[in-house]
Amino acid sequence: MKNLKSCIEAYLACLVTCEKCITDCIKDGNQDCILLCRDCADICALFARFDARGSEYAQDLHDLCAKICKACSVECVKHASHHESCKECAEACKKCAEVCEALTSVKA
């Protein structure tokens, strides 16, 4: 149960930081970051719900979550030096990707 709670916390932290990043990037018109953060926030919200209810389908999609979180982290790092929200988002996305990858490796 502790592992599940840690996973859900990582998803939610990623979701929240993505939403903050989206808000700041809208002000600057940073379209690439906005689009990736939206995808990342949505997949993290979905996975928090899937894992919370113990969905049998969650395990099959963890690699997709990791892929999206990694891409978001890479994009946000590009803006981290001038946007604190991008820096925080990159870190949260990286951590979430690591959590998803760990869950994928458990499946294998």
Disulfide bonds with the S-S distance in Angstrom:
none
